[in-house]
Amino acid sequence: MNENIKNIAVIGLGLIGSSILHALKLNFKNKFYITAYDINSKNRKVVRELKIADKVCEKIAVSVQNADLIFLSVPVGVVGEVAKNISPFLKKGAIVTDTGSTKLSVIRDVRPFFSKNICFIPSHPLAGTEHSGPESGFASLFKNRYWIIIGEKNDQNVKKLDRILSKIGAYVELMDADYHDRILAITSHLPHLIAFTIVGTASDLEMDIKNDVIRFSATGFRDFTRLASSDPTMWRDVFINNTDSVLEMLQRFNEDLTELQKLIRKKDSSKLYDFFSRTKRIRSQIIEAGQHEPEYKKKK
């Protein structure tokens, strides 16, 4: 099934990296020898205690030297540095993928460090929670979730990665890096930015009002601002590395928000009703669509 892939390394042991380890252990049992590494010794200690890797390495070079497949599950801001550090130790023919939320920047930062003998396949699992750290990982995180691959359908190494990701429950979708970054800017990056902003606005209110905001938070406020609990390092790096697409979507959002302000100021009940009805229908369509198997997979 996964010809030539016997050893897998996972670099970065946060929510995504530890969940990859859990998923590989559950779905492949002992088919792979799995090594793991994180720059944070506390994260390495947690993964050792969880026993979800065959070996947790103290040095990054040791973790990748025999690996046929390497997952770089680190913030996009440091993925280039990690690629530079591991490149001298990679075996010929190794496949390297990443899990970053921006793709153009990752390709720009990573590819200069890999020779033609190394296959780099940018990828991104559309899965996560507001929690971080290796103790937050779980095997079903990727089940029925899209995992985007930037690559060609007929590429043999893409097929190998596809089979492994499919086995852990993900739906693999192929797309262009620029298209990925624009789609994620509106579906993920902008919602997080808005959530961070609303929480920031609440924190700037007078102290007595702020305390009541916290005390009397309705379900809508709590649910929406859940995103603001996400890892600050990861999201700082996302906004720095997907600037153009995020700013484009933010501009369009601001234009729509300005129009909505006008309707509210004018007390235009008819247009407000039409707007809310349209967005309600779109929300229903999103829920109904869910995360389903891509068409190209169904045709196989």
RAVENSUL-V630866 format. One record per residue. N is the residue number from 1. RES is the residue in three letters. D_LAST is the distance of its C-alpha to the last C-alpha in whole Angstrom. Layout:
BEGIN
N&RES&D_LAST ; N&RES&D_LAST
END
This chain:
BEGIN
1&MET&16 ; 2&ASN&18 ; 3&GLU&19 ; 4&ASN&23 ; 5&ILE&23 ; 6&LYS&26 ; 7&ASN&28 ; 8&ILE&27 ; 9&ALA&29 ; 10&VAL&30 ; 11&ILE&32 ; 12&GLY&33 ; 13&LEU&34 ; 14&GLY&34 ; 15&LEU&32 ; 16&ILE&29 ; 17&GLY&29 ; 18&SER&31 ; 19&SER&28 ; 20&ILE&26 ; 21&LEU&28 ; 22&HIS&28 ; 23&ALA&24 ; 24&LEU&24 ; 25&LYS&27 ; 26&LEU&26 ; 27&ASN&22 ; 28&PHE&23 ; 29&LYS&26 ; 30&ASN&28 ; 31&LYS&25 ; 32&PHE&26 ; 33&TYR&30 ; 34&ILE&30 ; 35&THR&33 ; 36&ALA&34 ; 37&TYR&36 ; 38&ASP&38 ; 39&ILE&41 ; 40&ASN&42 ; 41&SER&44 ; 42&LYS&44 ; 43&ASN&40 ; 44&ARG&40 ; 45&LYS&42 ; 46&VAL&40 ; 47&VAL&37 ; 48&ARG&39 ; 49&GLU&41 ; 50&LEU&37 ; 51&LYS&36 ; 52&ILE&33 ; 53&ALA&33 ; 54&ASP&34 ; 55&LYS&36 ; 56&VAL&38 ; 57&CYS&39 ; 58&GLU&42 ; 59&LYS&41 ; 60&ILE&38 ; 61&ALA&38 ; 62&VAL&38 ; 63&SER&35 ; 64&VAL&33 ; 65&GLN&35 ; 66&ASN&33 ; 67&ALA&29 ; 68&ASP&26 ; 69&LEU&24 ; 70&ILE&27 ; 71&PHE&26 ; 72&LEU&29 ; 73&SER&30 ; 74&VAL&33 ; 75&PRO&34 ; 76&VAL&33 ; 77&GLY&37 ; 78&VAL&37 ; 79&VAL&34 ; 80&GLY&35 ; 81&GLU&38 ; 82&VAL&36 ; 83&ALA&34 ; 84&LYS&37 ; 85&ASN&39 ; 86&ILE&36 ; 87&SER&35 ; 88&PRO&38 ; 89&PHE&37 ; 90&LEU&33 ; 91&LYS&32 ; 92&LYS&30 ; 93&GLY&27 ; 94&ALA&26 ; 95&ILE&24 ; 96&VAL&25 ; 97&THR&24 ; 98&ASP&26 ; 99&THR&26 ; 100&GLY&28 ; 101&SER&28 ; 102&THR&29 ; 103&LYS&27 ; 104&LEU&29 ; 105&SER&32 ; 106&VAL&30 ; 107&ILE&29 ; 108&ARG&32 ; 109&ASP&34 ; 110&VAL&32 ; 111&ARG&31 ; 112&PRO&34 ; 113&PHE&35 ; 114&PHE&32 ; 115&SER&32 ; 116&LYS&30 ; 117&ASN&29 ; 118&ILE&28 ; 119&CYS&24 ; 120&PHE&25 ; 121&ILE&22 ; 122&PRO&23 ; 123&SER&21 ; 124&HIS&22 ; 125&PRO&22 ; 126&LEU&23 ; 127&ALA&25 ; 128&GLY&28 ; 129&THR&32 ; 130&GLU&35 ; 131&HIS&36 ; 132&SER&36 ; 133&GLY&37 ; 134&PRO&36 ; 135&GLU&37 ; 136&SER&35 ; 137&GLY&32 ; 138&PHE&30 ; 139&ALA&26 ; 140&SER&25 ; 141&LEU&25 ; 142&PHE&22 ; 143&LYS&20 ; 144&ASN&18 ; 145&ARG&19 ; 146&TYR&18 ; 147&TRP&18 ; 148&ILE&18 ; 149&ILE&17 ; 150&ILE&19 ; 151&GLY&17 ; 152&GLU&15 ; 153&LYS&11 ; 154&ASN&12 ; 155&ASP&15 ; 156&GLN&15 ; 157&ASN&17 ; 158&VAL&15 ; 159&LYS&12 ; 160&LYS&15 ; 161&LEU&16 ; 162&ASP&13 ; 163&ARG&13 ; 164&ILE&16 ; 165&LEU&16 ; 166&SER&14 ; 167&LYS&16 ; 168&ILE&19 ; 169&GLY&17 ; 170&ALA&16 ; 171&TYR&14 ; 172&VAL&13 ; 173&GLU&14 ; 174&LEU&14 ; 175&MET&18 ; 176&ASP&21 ; 177&ALA&24 ; 178&ASP&26 ; 179&TYR&24 ; 180&HIS&24 ; 181&ASP&27 ; 182&ARG&28 ; 183&ILE&26 ; 184&LEU&27 ; 185&ALA&31 ; 186&ILE&31 ; 187&THR&28 ; 188&SER&30 ; 189&HIS&33 ; 190&LEU&35 ; 191&PRO&35 ; 192&HIS&36 ; 193&LEU&39 ; 194&ILE&40 ; 195&ALA&40 ; 196&PHE&42 ; 197&THR&44 ; 198&ILE&45 ; 199&VAL&46 ; 200&GLY&48 ; 201&THR&50 ; 202&ALA&51 ; 203&SER&52 ; 204&ASP&54 ; 205&LEU&56 ; 206&GLU&60 ; 207&MET&60 ; 208&ASP&61 ; 209&ILE&58 ; 210&LYS&55 ; 211&ASN&56 ; 212&ASP&56 ; 213&VAL&52 ; 214&ILE&51 ; 215&ARG&53 ; 216&PHE&52 ; 217&SER&49 ; 218&ALA&47 ; 219&THR&43 ; 220&GLY&42 ; 221&PHE&44 ; 222&ARG&43 ; 223&ASP&39 ; 224&PHE&39 ; 225&THR&41 ; 226&ARG&39 ; 227&LEU&37 ; 228&ALA&40 ; 229&SER&40 ; 230&SER&37 ; 231&ASP&38 ; 232&PRO&40 ; 233&THR&40 ; 234&MET&36 ; 235&TRP&37 ; 236&ARG&39 ; 237&ASP&37 ; 238&VAL&34 ; 239&PHE&37 ; 240&ILE&39 ; 241&ASN&35 ; 242&ASN&34 ; 243&THR&37 ; 244&ASP&36 ; 245&SER&33 ; 246&VAL&35 ; 247&LEU&38 ; 248&GLU&37 ; 249&MET&35 ; 250&LEU&38 ; 251&GLN&40 ; 252&ARG&38 ; 253&PHE&39 ; 254&ASN&43 ; 255&GLU&43 ; 256&ASP&41 ; 257&LEU&44 ; 258&THR&47 ; 259&GLU&46 ; 260&LEU&46 ; 261&GLN&49 ; 262&LYS&51 ; 263&LEU&50 ; 264&ILE&51 ; 265&ARG&54 ; 266&LYS&55 ; 267&LYS&54 ; 268&ASP&51 ; 269&SER&50 ; 270&SER&48 ; 271&LYS&46 ; 272&LEU&46 ; 273&TYR&45 ; 274&ASP&42 ; 275&PHE&41 ; 276&PHE&40 ; 277&SER&39 ; 278&ARG&36 ; 279&THR&35 ; 280&LYS&35 ; 281&ARG&33 ; 282&ILE&31 ; 283&ARG&31 ; 284&SER&30 ; 285&GLN&27 ; 286&ILE&26 ; 287&ILE&26 ; 288&GLU&24 ; 289&ALA&21 ; 290&GLY&21 ; 291&GLN&19 ; 292&HIS&15 ; 293&GLU&12 ; 294&PRO&11 ; 295&GLU&9 ; 296&TYR&7 ; 297&LYS&5 ; 298&LYS&6 ; 299&LYS&4 ; 300&LYS&0
END
